[in-house]
Amino acid sequence: MHTITLIPGDGIGPSITGAVVKIVEASGLAVRWDRVSAGVSGMEKHGTPLDSSVLDSIRSTRVALKGPLTTPVGSGFRSINVALRKEFDLYVNLRPVRSFAGVNSRYSDIDLTIIRENTEGLYIGEERYADPEKNVAEMVGRISRVGSERVIRFAFEYARTHGRKKVTVAHKANILKLTSGMFLEVARAISSEFSDVELDEKIIDNMAMQMVLDPHQFDIVVTTNLFGDILSDLASGLVGGLGLAPGANIGKDAAIFEAVHGSAPDIAGKNIANPTALLLGGVMMLRHLGENEHAARIERALTAVISEGKNVTRDLNSTSGVGTAEMAEAVIHKLK
Ligand code: NAD
């Protein structure tokens, strides 16, 4: 029996996490879900977006499945996703992107993995006004050698253990010589220990264009926090959109599995969100727990449903009247 922290999340979160829980249970895996609320839902329940019950639960289970959490734009509370990554030192954000048969997308045969540094860089949200009139604002983009080393080493080891041949480091070391420059310098040093994995260097703006024009040249991509955030949404667009892209936040003591996408307020409450991204996050979680058989069965069932193209949400088939719950039922039917 596994005990897993479940954070249903905001917006489309409760609907897609509900679908994933049903599918995981239908696979026959014995799970006790420890349900806790964070984000806007946490605010409503506890008066704070990150209650101690959430932290206590993850501290004890060391593994969580998390629906997307809304972060107010411009003002309001700070990102709970960032707070969780920081609290549990989840320094790797592993974001695999692959093509699915049956999905009408720009490319087929895409199979690349973005590894995003998850605790440093411009994403840490350290900002301040530089003058009393609040007419100038500044932000901190902190990069450390230790922080760079551990995520870049993870990328090279991941490449080696998964039979991958190339790690591309995406950087802006031509302009950001100290910060991005340090990340690149560390990548060069670590690559010298991995003679079986090629190091490829790309400046981030060129990288964005190359990913659109010729994504097949990429295998494993490692980059700093904000670049990784943007590149992984771009990568999901190559294969059919955010509905298909999962992510894992991994540290030494805990791991949180989620979708790359957010709470999608524009489609919340309509039963039309694609549950695939979070389900693939769930599949990554099962593998993390050593439940490879269950993970493979769920992935096969999902792949079959997507390739048939009938019982899929409308982001995958514009003529489909199938919703989140019905797509989940179709996956369960295939499982059985
Ligand atoms: P979003 O990812 O929520 O949505 C972007 C677009 O993709 C929208 O048009 C949405 O309808 C569509 N989309 C997203 N998920 C989908 C799915 N499963 N099926 C079908 N279509 C889907 O990005 P946003 O609108 O910029 O952000 C909304 C909120 O989510 C913000 O508060 C943001 O901070 C938060 N967010 C949270 C996370 C997270 O929890 N890890 C990640 C990204 C954004």
Residues whose N, C-alpha, C, O or C-beta is under 5 A from the ligand:
A	BS01	NAD	G67 P68 L69 T70 T71 P72 N81 L242 G243 A259 V260 H261 G262 S263 A264 P265 D266 I267 I272 A273 N274 D315
